[in-house]
Amino acid sequence: MAAFDALDTLEFGIPRCALIEPLTTIADIENVPIEHLDAFYHKYYQPDNAVLTIAGHFDPDRALALVTQSLGAIPRPERKLEKTYTVEPTRMASAK
């Protein structure tokens, strides 16, 4: 079992991927006009809508300095993303 599936099983009782049915097919994705893909990219791929995960044995101060050096100069867009209506499944695991 993949690590993410194991964590989801602890949180939700089953792997999250088991809760999600496919929404489309590869053919549907391949047929999306490039203009739509470009618009989606420019709307949702922005620094304030991103998550960076660093794992392993590293110096936290050095890692933060490298991240700031690499990504800190990216300006935050002035636009705001619309509210999403996705509801996460109820968590099954009890807090210890």
Secondary structure, DSSP 4 states (H G I P E B T S, - for coil): --HHHHHHHHHHSS-GGGG------HHHHHTS-HHHHHHHHHHH--GGG------SS--HHHHHHHHHHHHTTSPPPS--PPPP---PPPP-SPP-
